[in-house]
Amino acid sequence: MKVAVIGGGKIGEAVASRLVSSDFVDFVTVTRRTVGKAQLKGKKVKVTDDNESAATASDVIILSVKPGDAHTVLRQIGHVVEGKLVISLMAAITARNIERALPGARVVRAMPNIAALVGEAITAYSEGSTATRHDIATVESLLSTFGETIHVTEQMMDAVTALSGSGPAYIALLIESMVSAGLKVGLPRDTAFQLATKTLTGTAGLLRDRMMHPAELRDAVTTPAGTTIAGIYELEKGSVRTAMMNAVEAATLAARKISKEFEEKG
């Protein structure tokens, strides 16, 4: 199978790097404006600035461009994708709008995150009106090369984008804050960083593997008049929970605004 990744930015290059290492894919063509800045190398990959030729030469096209570039890219490849599977990683742009711009293509939307770089992404996907069962099987095989997959309805995709697509930035901010907290109480920076990152990954693994509710885990480490409840009290005073909910809601609304703007531009 030959795959084109249109848009070799951070996410696109992360996706392409995992596809190149997969036995499921024979060849990957990656497009980006500045070919010389690409980090990808090898016999199974080619980097070009020609979106049309990349789409023409491939069986599956993965769109990984910013929504603001969507109109231009869709016009460039619209006449060469008939009968092909198109997987859109673009935030906010609906499958219906992509199908209108790419008549004859079979469209699936997907939203990974930057953890694709290390094969730890969680990618939600939803099929368009023309995608087949075989397409879904192909999509799952491709997406699983850079992490786990989850099927959702398209109505959920903006919320998915806000929660897990943008999520690594929220988590990075949290870790940054924890490292700063460690510095404040006297820990060396590298020690604070190691403790914060491992605490995060260990907690996530525990919740997943033991199928625990987050509140159950919180209660398990919170003892009367102890250190944990003192810290939680300050977090609740700072409205951390509300701030996170507001952040995800704001990002969801931003995605919906982008979608509306795309439709208005026709």
C-alpha positions as CSV (number, residue, x, y, z in Angstrom):
1,M,0.0,0.0,0.0
2,K,1.2,3.5,-0.9
3,V,0.3,6.3,1.4
4,A,0.6,10.1,0.9
5,V,0.8,12.3,4.0
6,I,-0.2,15.8,2.8
7,G,1.3,18.2,5.3
8,G,4.5,17.1,6.9
9,G,4.4,19.3,10.0
10,K,4.8,18.0,13.5
11,I,1.8,15.7,13.4
12,G,2.2,14.7,9.8
13,E,5.8,13.8,10.1
14,A,5.1,11.9,13.3
15,V,2.4,9.9,11.5
16,A,4.7,9.3,8.5
17,S,7.6,8.1,10.6
18,R,5.4,5.4,12.2
19,L,3.9,4.4,8.8
20,V,7.4,4.1,7.3
21,S,8.4,1.6,10.0
22,S,5.2,-0.5,9.5
23,D,5.1,-3.7,7.4
24,F,1.6,-2.7,6.4
25,V,2.8,0.2,4.2
26,D,5.0,-0.2,1.2
27,F,5.9,3.5,0.6
28,V,5.1,6.9,2.1
29,T,5.2,10.2,0.2
30,V,5.2,13.2,2.5
31,T,4.6,16.8,1.3
32,R,5.7,20.0,3.0
33,R,6.5,23.5,1.8
34,T,10.2,23.3,2.8
35,V,11.5,19.9,1.7
36,G,14.9,20.5,3.2
37,K,13.6,20.7,6.7
38,A,12.1,17.2,6.7
39,Q,13.6,14.8,9.1
40,L,12.4,11.6,7.3
41,K,14.9,9.5,5.5
42,G,14.9,6.0,4.1
43,K,14.1,3.8,1.1
44,K,10.4,3.7,1.9
45,V,9.8,7.5,2.1
46,K,10.0,10.5,-0.3
47,V,9.5,14.1,0.6
48,T,8.1,16.6,-1.9
49,D,6.3,19.9,-2.2
50,D,3.9,18.7,-4.8
51,N,0.6,17.7,-3.2
52,E,-1.0,16.7,-6.5
53,S,1.7,14.3,-7.6
54,A,1.8,12.7,-4.1
55,A,-1.9,12.1,-4.1
56,T,-1.8,10.8,-7.6
57,A,0.8,8.2,-6.8
58,S,-0.8,6.9,-3.6
59,D,-3.6,4.5,-2.7
60,V,-4.5,6.3,0.6
61,I,-4.2,10.0,1.2
62,I,-3.8,11.4,4.8
63,L,-4.6,15.1,5.1
64,S,-2.5,16.6,7.9
65,V,-2.7,20.3,7.1
66,K,-4.0,23.2,9.1
67,P,-7.7,24.1,8.6
68,G,-6.7,27.4,7.2
69,D,-4.9,25.6,4.3
70,A,-7.7,23.2,3.7
71,H,-9.4,25.0,0.8
72,T,-6.1,25.3,-1.1
73,V,-5.0,21.7,-0.6
74,L,-8.4,20.2,-1.4
75,R,-8.5,22.2,-4.7
76,Q,-5.0,20.9,-5.5
77,I,-5.9,17.2,-5.1
78,G,-9.6,17.2,-5.9
79,H,-9.3,15.8,-9.4
80,V,-6.9,13.0,-8.6
81,V,-8.5,11.3,-5.6
82,E,-11.6,9.6,-7.1
83,G,-12.0,6.1,-5.8
84,K,-9.3,6.6,-3.1
85,L,-9.5,6.5,0.6
86,V,-8.8,9.9,2.2
87,I,-8.1,10.1,6.0
88,S,-8.4,13.6,7.3
89,L,-6.5,14.6,10.4
90,M,-7.6,18.2,10.0
91,A,-9.3,19.7,13.0
92,A,-12.9,20.9,12.6
93,I,-13.4,20.2,8.9
94,T,-16.4,17.8,8.6
95,A,-16.4,14.7,6.5
96,R,-19.4,16.2,4.5
97,N,-17.4,19.2,3.6
98,I,-14.4,17.1,2.5
99,E,-16.6,14.9,0.5
100,R,-18.0,17.9,-1.3
101,A,-14.5,19.1,-2.1
102,L,-13.3,15.7,-3.1
103,P,-16.1,14.1,-5.1
104,G,-15.6,10.3,-5.6
105,A,-13.2,10.0,-2.6
106,R,-14.1,7.8,0.4
107,V,-13.6,9.9,3.5
108,V,-12.8,9.2,7.2
109,R,-12.0,11.8,9.8
110,A,-9.4,11.0,12.5
111,M,-7.8,13.0,15.3
112,P,-4.5,11.7,16.8
113,N,-2.2,13.7,19.0
114,I,1.5,14.4,19.1
115,A,2.2,11.3,21.1
116,A,2.2,9.6,17.7
117,L,5.9,10.4,17.7
118,V,6.5,7.6,20.2
119,G,3.7,5.3,19.1
120,E,1.5,6.3,22.1
121,A,-1.2,8.4,20.5
122,I,-4.9,7.8,21.0
123,T,-6.7,8.4,17.7
124,A,-10.4,8.8,17.5
125,Y,-12.0,8.3,14.0
126,S,-15.4,8.6,12.4
127,E,-16.4,7.5,8.9
128,G,-18.0,9.7,6.2
129,S,-21.0,8.7,4.2
130,T,-19.0,6.9,1.5
131,A,-16.5,4.9,3.5
132,T,-16.8,1.1,3.4
133,R,-16.2,-1.6,6.0
134,H,-13.0,-2.4,4.2
135,D,-12.0,1.2,4.5
136,I,-12.5,1.1,8.2
137,A,-10.3,-1.9,8.6
138,T,-7.6,-0.1,6.6
139,V,-8.0,3.0,8.7
140,E,-7.7,1.0,11.9
141,S,-4.6,-0.7,10.6
142,L,-2.9,2.6,9.6
143,L,-3.9,4.5,12.8
144,S,-2.7,1.6,15.0
145,T,0.8,2.1,13.8
146,F,1.1,5.1,16.0
147,G,-1.0,4.1,19.0
148,E,-4.5,3.1,20.1
149,T,-7.7,3.8,18.2
150,I,-11.3,4.5,19.2
151,H,-14.4,4.9,17.0
152,V,-16.7,7.8,17.7
153,T,-19.6,9.5,15.9
154,E,-18.6,12.6,13.9
155,Q,-20.6,14.8,16.2
156,M,-18.0,14.0,18.9
157,M,-15.0,15.0,16.8
158,D,-14.7,18.6,17.9
159,A,-14.8,17.5,21.5
160,V,-12.2,14.8,20.8
161,T,-10.0,17.5,19.2
162,A,-10.3,19.6,22.3
163,L,-9.7,16.8,24.8
164,S,-7.1,14.5,23.3
165,G,-5.9,16.4,20.3
166,S,-5.0,19.4,22.4
167,G,-4.6,17.4,25.5
168,P,-0.8,16.9,25.4
169,A,-0.4,20.7,25.7
170,Y,-2.6,20.7,28.9
171,I,-0.6,17.8,30.3
172,A,2.7,19.5,29.4
173,L,1.5,22.6,31.2
174,L,0.6,20.5,34.3
175,I,4.0,18.9,34.3
176,E,5.7,22.2,33.9
177,S,3.8,23.5,36.9
178,M,4.7,20.4,39.0
179,V,8.4,20.9,38.1
180,S,8.2,24.5,39.2
181,A,6.5,23.4,42.4
182,G,9.4,20.9,42.9
183,L,11.9,23.8,42.5
184,K,10.0,25.9,45.0
185,V,10.3,23.3,47.7
186,G,14.0,22.6,47.0
187,L,14.2,19.8,44.4
188,P,16.8,20.0,41.6
189,R,15.2,20.6,38.2
190,D,16.1,17.2,36.7
191,T,14.9,15.4,39.8
192,A,11.6,17.3,39.8
193,F,11.1,16.6,36.1
194,Q,11.8,12.8,36.5
195,L,9.4,12.6,39.4
196,A,6.6,14.6,37.7
197,T,6.7,12.7,34.4
198,K,7.0,9.2,35.9
199,T,4.2,10.1,38.4
200,L,2.0,11.1,35.5
201,T,2.7,8.0,33.3
202,G,2.5,5.7,36.4
203,T,-0.8,7.1,37.5
204,A,-2.3,6.8,34.0
205,G,-1.1,3.2,33.7
206,L,-2.6,2.3,37.1
207,L,-6.0,3.8,36.2
208,R,-6.0,2.0,32.9
209,D,-4.7,-1.4,34.0
210,R,-6.7,-1.6,37.3
211,M,-9.7,0.0,35.6
212,M,-10.0,2.4,38.6
213,H,-12.1,5.5,38.7
214,P,-9.9,8.6,39.3
215,A,-11.8,9.4,42.5
216,E,-11.0,5.9,43.8
217,L,-7.3,6.4,43.2
218,R,-7.4,9.9,44.8
219,D,-9.1,8.5,47.9
220,A,-6.6,5.6,48.1
221,V,-3.7,8.1,48.6
222,T,-5.5,10.7,50.7
223,T,-5.4,10.1,54.4
224,P,-6.9,12.2,57.2
225,A,-4.8,15.3,58.1
226,G,-2.1,14.1,55.7
227,T,0.1,15.7,53.0
228,T,-2.1,14.8,50.1
229,I,-5.3,16.4,51.4
230,A,-3.3,19.6,52.2
231,G,-2.2,19.7,48.5
232,I,-5.7,18.8,47.2
233,Y,-7.2,21.6,49.3
234,E,-5.0,24.2,47.6
235,L,-5.7,22.7,44.1
236,E,-9.5,23.0,44.8
237,K,-9.1,26.5,46.0
238,G,-7.4,27.3,42.7
239,S,-10.3,25.7,40.7
240,V,-8.0,23.4,38.8
241,R,-11.0,21.1,37.9
242,T,-13.1,24.0,36.7
243,A,-10.2,25.5,34.7
244,M,-9.6,22.2,32.9
245,M,-13.3,21.9,32.1
246,N,-13.3,25.5,30.8
247,A,-10.2,24.8,28.7
248,V,-11.7,21.8,26.9
249,E,-15.0,23.6,26.4
250,A,-13.2,26.7,24.9
251,A,-11.2,24.5,22.6
252,T,-14.4,22.7,21.4
253,L,-16.0,26.0,20.7
254,A,-12.9,27.1,18.8
255,A,-13.1,24.0,16.6
256,R,-16.8,24.7,15.9
257,K,-15.9,28.2,14.9
258,I,-13.2,27.0,12.5
259,S,-15.7,24.6,10.9
260,K,-18.3,27.4,10.4
261,E,-15.7,29.7,8.9
262,F,-14.6,26.9,6.5
263,E,-18.2,26.4,5.3
264,E,-18.7,30.2,4.9
265,K,-15.7,30.4,2.6
266,G,-17.3,27.7,0.4
